[in-house]
Amino acid sequence: MSFSPAWLETVRKKVVIVPDAEGDDEYARKLAAQLGWRGSVVRLPYDETKKDPADFLAQEAGSGGRDELARLLAPYM
């Protein structure tokens, strides 16, 4: 009975849900709520050239798409 769930806090993984530009935010929020503290929803700043997270990675080399995506998601990781 001496086990403390707090001991697992450093090994539990966070789950970041990133809906597409046309994604269902309501569904994403419900899913995150089921995950408790581990789940969060991130709405990326989509524009006319980006409609989902993969579009950030598909940008031309040197344009910083991968770095931009990493910067946007860093606070949630």
N, CA, C and O atoms as a GROMACS GRO file, in nm:
protein
  308
    1MET      N    1   0.082  -0.120   0.000
    1MET     CA    2   0.000   0.000   0.000
    1MET      C    3   0.087   0.127   0.000
    1MET      O    4   0.034   0.238   0.010
    2SER      N    5   0.219   0.112  -0.011
    2SER     CA    6   0.304   0.230  -0.009
    2SER      C    7   0.326   0.290  -0.148
    2SER      O    8   0.395   0.391  -0.160
    3PHE      N    9   0.269   0.229  -0.254
    3PHE     CA   10   0.288   0.280  -0.390
    3PHE      C   11   0.218   0.414  -0.407
    3PHE      O   12   0.104   0.433  -0.364
    4SER      N   13   0.288   0.508  -0.470
    4SER     CA   14   0.231   0.640  -0.498
    4SER      C   15   0.225   0.661  -0.649
    4SER      O   16   0.329   0.651  -0.715
    5PRO      N   17   0.108   0.688  -0.707
    5PRO     CA   18   0.098   0.713  -0.851
    5PRO      C   19   0.186   0.830  -0.897
    5PRO      O   20   0.226   0.835  -1.014
    6ALA      N   21   0.217   0.921  -0.808
    6ALA     CA   22   0.302   1.036  -0.843
    6ALA      C   23   0.441   0.990  -0.889
    6ALA      O   24   0.508   1.062  -0.963
    7TRP      N   25   0.484   0.873  -0.846
    7TRP     CA   26   0.615   0.822  -0.886
    7TRP      C   27   0.621   0.798  -1.037
    7TRP      O   28   0.730   0.798  -1.094
    8LEU      N   29   0.508   0.779  -1.101
    8LEU     CA   30   0.504   0.751  -1.245
    8LEU      C   31   0.496   0.877  -1.331
    8LEU      O   32   0.501   0.868  -1.453
    9GLU      N   33   0.484   0.993  -1.271
    9GLU     CA   34   0.463   1.116  -1.346
    9GLU      C   35   0.573   1.141  -1.449
    9GLU      O   36   0.545   1.197  -1.555
   10THR      N   37   0.694   1.103  -1.421
   10THR     CA   38   0.804   1.131  -1.514
   10THR      C   39   0.812   1.031  -1.628
   10THR      O   40   0.883   1.058  -1.726
   11VAL      N   41   0.744   0.919  -1.621
   11VAL     CA   42   0.751   0.820  -1.728
   11VAL      C   43   0.623   0.810  -1.809
   11VAL      O   44   0.621   0.745  -1.914
   12ARG      N   45   0.518   0.873  -1.764
   12ARG     CA   46   0.394   0.872  -1.841
   12ARG      C   47   0.407   0.966  -1.960
   12ARG      O   48   0.469   1.072  -1.950
   13LYS      N   49   0.349   0.927  -2.070
   13LYS     CA   50   0.358   1.005  -2.193
   13LYS      C   51   0.237   1.098  -2.206
   13LYS      O   52   0.124   1.061  -2.173
   14LYS      N   53   0.264   1.218  -2.254
   14LYS     CA   54   0.156   1.310  -2.286
   14LYS      C   55   0.108   1.280  -2.427
   14LYS      O   56   0.185   1.235  -2.512
   15VAL      N   57  -0.019   1.306  -2.452
   15VAL     CA   58  -0.079   1.283  -2.583
   15VAL      C   59  -0.128   1.417  -2.636
   15VAL      O   60  -0.212   1.482  -2.573
   16VAL      N   61  -0.075   1.457  -2.751
   16VAL     CA   62  -0.115   1.583  -2.813
   16VAL      C   63  -0.200   1.550  -2.934
   16VAL      O   64  -0.155   1.482  -3.026
   17ILE      N   65  -0.322   1.600  -2.935
   17ILE     CA   66  -0.416   1.577  -3.045
   17ILE      C   67  -0.414   1.702  -3.133
   17ILE      O   68  -0.442   1.812  -3.086
   18VAL      N   69  -0.382   1.682  -3.260
   18VAL     CA   70  -0.371   1.795  -3.353
   18VAL      C   71  -0.471   1.774  -3.467
   18VAL      O   72  -0.442   1.703  -3.563
   19PRO      N   73  -0.589   1.836  -3.456
   19PRO     CA   74  -0.689   1.820  -3.563
   19PRO      C   75  -0.644   1.890  -3.692
   19PRO      O   76  -0.568   1.987  -3.688
   20ASP      N   77  -0.692   1.841  -3.804
   20ASP     CA   78  -0.670   1.907  -3.932
   20ASP      C   79  -0.744   2.041  -3.933
   20ASP      O   80  -0.821   2.071  -3.842
   21ALA      N   81  -0.720   2.119  -4.036
   21ALA     CA   82  -0.786   2.249  -4.048
   21ALA      C   83  -0.938   2.233  -4.045
   21ALA      O   84  -1.008   2.316  -3.988
   22GLU      N   85  -0.988   2.126  -4.105
   22GLU     CA   86  -1.132   2.101  -4.108
   22GLU      C   87  -1.172   1.998  -4.002
   22GLU      O   88  -1.282   1.944  -4.007
   23GLY      N   89  -1.082   1.971  -3.908
   23GLY     CA   90  -1.105   1.868  -3.806
   23GLY      C   91  -1.214   1.904  -3.708
   23GLY      O   92  -1.253   2.020  -3.696
   24ASP      N   93  -1.262   1.804  -3.638
   24ASP     CA   94  -1.369   1.819  -3.541
   24ASP      C   95  -1.311   1.851  -3.403
   24ASP      O   96  -1.264   1.761  -3.333
   25ASP      N   97  -1.312   1.978  -3.366
   25ASP     CA   98  -1.257   2.019  -3.237
   25ASP      C   99  -1.333   1.958  -3.119
   25ASP      O  100  -1.273   1.927  -3.016
   26GLU      N  101  -1.462   1.942  -3.133
   26GLU     CA  102  -1.543   1.886  -3.025
   26GLU      C  103  -1.499   1.742  -2.994
   26GLU      O  104  -1.483   1.705  -2.878
   27TYR      N  105  -1.480   1.662  -3.097
   27TYR     CA  106  -1.434   1.525  -3.078
   27TYR      C  107  -1.295   1.523  -3.015
   27TYR      O  108  -1.269   1.444  -2.924
   28ALA      N  109  -1.207   1.611  -3.062
   28ALA     CA  110  -1.071   1.618  -3.008
   28ALA      C  111  -1.074   1.654  -2.860
   28ALA      O  112  -1.000   1.595  -2.781
   29ARG      N  113  -1.157   1.749  -2.822
   29ARG     CA  114  -1.166   1.789  -2.680
   29ARG      C  115  -1.221   1.676  -2.593
   29ARG      O  116  -1.174   1.656  -2.481
   30LYS      N  117  -1.318   1.602  -2.644
   30LYS     CA  118  -1.372   1.488  -2.568
   30LYS      C  119  -1.266   1.380  -2.548
   30LYS      O  120  -1.253   1.324  -2.439
   31LEU      N  121  -1.190   1.353  -2.654
   31LEU     CA  122  -1.084   1.254  -2.644
   31LEU      C  123  -0.978   1.298  -2.544
   31LEU      O  124  -0.933   1.218  -2.462
   32ALA      N  125  -0.938   1.424  -2.549
   32ALA     CA  126  -0.838   1.477  -2.455
   32ALA      C  127  -0.890   1.470  -2.312
   32ALA      O  128  -0.813   1.440  -2.220
   33ALA      N  129  -1.018   1.496  -2.292
   33ALA     CA  130  -1.076   1.491  -2.158
   33ALA      C  131  -1.070   1.349  -2.102
   33ALA      O  132  -1.050   1.330  -1.982
   34GLN      N  133  -1.088   1.249  -2.188
   34GLN     CA  134  -1.079   1.111  -2.142
   34GLN      C  135  -0.938   1.076  -2.098
   34GLN      O  136  -0.919   0.987  -2.015
   35LEU      N  137  -0.838   1.144  -2.153
   35LEU     CA  138  -0.700   1.118  -2.117
   35LEU      C  139  -0.656   1.194  -1.992
   35LEU      O  140  -0.546   1.170  -1.941
   36GLY      N  141  -0.739   1.283  -1.943
   36GLY     CA  142  -0.705   1.358  -1.823
   36GLY      C  143  -0.589   1.453  -1.847
   36GLY      O  144  -0.583   1.518  -1.952
   37TRP      N  145  -0.497   1.462  -1.751
   37TRP     CA  146  -0.385   1.555  -1.761
   37TRP      C  147  -0.293   1.523  -1.878
   37TRP      O  148  -0.219   1.610  -1.924
   38ARG      N  149  -0.297   1.399  -1.926
   38ARG     CA  150  -0.208   1.358  -2.035
   38ARG      C  151  -0.251   1.411  -2.170
   38ARG      O  152  -0.168   1.423  -2.260
   39GLY      N  153  -0.378   1.443  -2.188
   39GLY     CA  154  -0.428   1.483  -2.318
   39GLY      C  155  -0.443   1.632  -2.334
   39GLY      O  156  -0.489   1.701  -2.243
   40SER      N  157  -0.405   1.682  -2.450
   40SER     CA  158  -0.427   1.823  -2.482
   40SER      C  159  -0.454   1.835  -2.632
   40SER      O  160  -0.411   1.752  -2.712
   41VAL      N  161  -0.526   1.940  -2.667
   41VAL     CA  162  -0.560   1.967  -2.807
   41VAL      C  163  -0.483   2.091  -2.850
   41VAL      O  164  -0.483   2.192  -2.780
   42VAL      N  165  -0.418   2.082  -2.965
   42VAL     CA  166  -0.343   2.194  -3.019
   42VAL      C  167  -0.400   2.227  -3.156
   42VAL      O  168  -0.405   2.142  -3.245
   43ARG      N  169  -0.444   2.349  -3.173
   43ARG     CA  170  -0.493   2.396  -3.302
   43ARG      C  171  -0.378   2.474  -3.367
   43ARG      O  172  -0.339   2.580  -3.320
   44LEU      N  173  -0.324   2.420  -3.475
   44LEU     CA  174  -0.213   2.483  -3.545
   44LEU      C  175  -0.260   2.601  -3.628
   44LEU      O  176  -0.377   2.606  -3.668
   45PRO      N  177  -0.171   2.696  -3.654
   45PRO     CA  178  -0.208   2.813  -3.736
   45PRO      C  179  -0.206   2.778  -3.886
   45PRO      O  180  -0.109   2.808  -3.956
   46TYR      N  181  -0.312   2.716  -3.932
   46TYR     CA  182  -0.320   2.675  -4.072
   46TYR      C  183  -0.343   2.798  -4.160
   46TYR      O  184  -0.401   2.897  -4.117
   47ASP      N  185  -0.296   2.788  -4.284
   47ASP     CA  186  -0.323   2.892  -4.382
   47ASP      C  187  -0.365   2.825  -4.513
   47ASP      O  188  -0.398   2.706  -4.513
   48GLU      N  189  -0.365   2.898  -4.623
   48GLU     CA  190  -0.412   2.840  -4.750
   48GLU      C  191  -0.320   2.730  -4.803
   48GLU      O  192  -0.362   2.650  -4.887
   49THR      N  193  -0.195   2.725  -4.756
   49THR     CA  194  -0.104   2.621  -4.802
   49THR      C  195  -0.094   2.503  -4.706
   49THR      O  196  -0.038   2.398  -4.741
   50LYS      N  197  -0.146   2.519  -4.587
   50LYS     CA  198  -0.137   2.413  -4.486
   50LYS      C  199  -0.277   2.378  -4.436
   50LYS      O  200  -0.350   2.464  -4.387
   51LYS      N  201  -0.313   2.251  -4.450
   51LYS     CA  202  -0.445   2.205  -4.407
   51LYS      C  203  -0.438   2.096  -4.300
   51LYS      O  204  -0.539   2.063  -4.238
   52ASP      N  205  -0.317   2.040  -4.278
   52ASP     CA  206  -0.297   1.939  -4.174
   52ASP      C  207  -0.151   1.943  -4.129
   52ASP      O  208  -0.069   2.006  -4.194
   53PRO      N  209  -0.117   1.876  -4.019
   53PRO     CA  210   0.020   1.882  -3.966
   53PRO      C  211   0.126   1.834  -4.066
   53PRO      O  212   0.238   1.884  -4.063
   54ALA      N  213   0.093   1.740  -4.152
   54ALA     CA  214   0.190   1.689  -4.248
   54ALA      C  215   0.233   1.798  -4.346
   54ALA      O  216   0.344   1.792  -4.400
   55ASP      N  217   0.147   1.895  -4.371
   55ASP     CA  218   0.183   2.003  -4.462
   55ASP      C  219   0.298   2.088  -4.409
   55ASP      O  220   0.374   2.145  -4.488
   56PHE      N  221   0.312   2.096  -4.277
   56PHE     CA  222   0.427   2.167  -4.220
   56PHE      C  223   0.556   2.094  -4.256
   56PHE      O  224   0.658   2.157  -4.285
   57LEU      N  225   0.552   1.961  -4.252
   57LEU     CA  226   0.670   1.880  -4.280
   57LEU      C  227   0.702   1.874  -4.429
   57LEU      O  228   0.817   1.851  -4.467
   58ALA      N  229   0.601   1.893  -4.514
   58ALA     CA  230   0.619   1.882  -4.658
   58ALA      C  231   0.673   2.009  -4.722
   58ALA      O  232   0.699   2.012  -4.842
   59GLN      N  233   0.691   2.114  -4.643
   59GLN     CA  234   0.745   2.238  -4.699
   59GLN      C  235   0.885   2.213  -4.754
   59GLN      O  236   0.953   2.119  -4.713
   60GLU      N  237   0.925   2.297  -4.846
   60GLU     CA  238   1.057   2.283  -4.907
   60GLU      C  239   1.167   2.287  -4.800
   60GLU      O  240   1.154   2.356  -4.699
   61ALA      N  241   1.272   2.212  -4.825
   61ALA     CA  242   1.387   2.213  -4.734
   61ALA      C  243   1.439   2.356  -4.720
   61ALA      O  244   1.448   2.430  -4.818
   62GLY      N  245   1.472   2.392  -4.601
   62GLY     CA  246   1.523   2.527  -4.576
   62GLY      C  247   1.416   2.628  -4.542
   62GLY      O  248   1.446   2.740  -4.501
   63SER      N  249   1.289   2.590  -4.560
   63SER     CA  250   1.182   2.686  -4.530
   63SER      C  251   1.145   2.685  -4.382
   63SER      O  252   1.071   2.773  -4.336
   64GLY      N  253   1.195   2.587  -4.308
   64GLY     CA  254   1.172   2.585  -4.164
   64GLY      C  255   1.041   2.523  -4.120
   64GLY      O  256   1.001   2.543  -4.005
   65GLY      N  257   0.975   2.448  -4.206
   65GLY     CA  258   0.847   2.387  -4.170
   65GLY      C  259   0.858   2.292  -4.052
   65GLY      O  260   0.775   2.295  -3.962
   66ARG      N  261   0.961   2.207  -4.053
   66ARG     CA  262   0.980   2.112  -3.944
   66ARG      C  263   1.011   2.187  -3.814
   66ARG      O  264   0.958   2.152  -3.708
   67ASP      N  265   1.095   2.289  -3.822
   67ASP     CA  266   1.130   2.368  -3.704
   67ASP      C  267   1.008   2.443  -3.650
   67ASP      O  268   0.989   2.455  -3.529
   68GLU      N  269   0.927   2.494  -3.742
   68GLU     CA  270   0.807   2.567  -3.701
   68GLU      C  271   0.710   2.474  -3.628
   68GLU      O  272   0.654   2.510  -3.525
   69LEU      N  273   0.691   2.354  -3.682
   69LEU     CA  274   0.602   2.257  -3.618
   69LEU      C  275   0.655   2.218  -3.480
   69LEU      O  276   0.578   2.210  -3.384
   70ALA      N  277   0.784   2.193  -3.470
   70ALA     CA  278   0.846   2.158  -3.341
   70ALA      C  279   0.828   2.272  -3.241
   70ALA      O  280   0.799   2.247  -3.124
   71ARG      N  281   0.844   2.396  -3.285
   71ARG     CA  282   0.828   2.513  -3.196
   71ARG      C  283   0.684   2.524  -3.148
   71ARG      O  284   0.660   2.555  -3.032
   72LEU      N  285   0.588   2.500  -3.237
   72LEU     CA  286   0.446   2.511  -3.200
   72LEU      C  287   0.404   2.403  -3.101
   72LEU      O  288   0.320   2.426  -3.014
   73LEU      N  289   0.463   2.284  -3.114
   73LEU     CA  290   0.424   2.171  -3.028
   73LEU      C  291   0.506   2.162  -2.900
   73LEU      O  292   0.466   2.094  -2.806
   74ALA      N  293   0.620   2.229  -2.894
   74ALA     CA  294   0.711   2.220  -2.779
   74ALA      C  295   0.644   2.247  -2.644
   74ALA      O  296   0.671   2.173  -2.549
   75PRO      N  297   0.558   2.346  -2.630
   75PRO     CA  298   0.497   2.370  -2.498
   75PRO      C  299   0.408   2.255  -2.449
   75PRO      O  300   0.377   2.247  -2.330
   76TYR      N  301   0.366   2.168  -2.540
   76TYR     CA  302   0.274   2.060  -2.503
   76TYR      C  303   0.345   1.927  -2.482
   76TYR      O  304   0.281   1.828  -2.445
   77MET      N  305   0.475   1.922  -2.507
   77MET     CA  306   0.549   1.797  -2.496
   77MET      C  307   0.616   1.787  -2.359
   77MET      O  308   0.684   1.688  -2.332
   0.00000   0.00000   0.00000
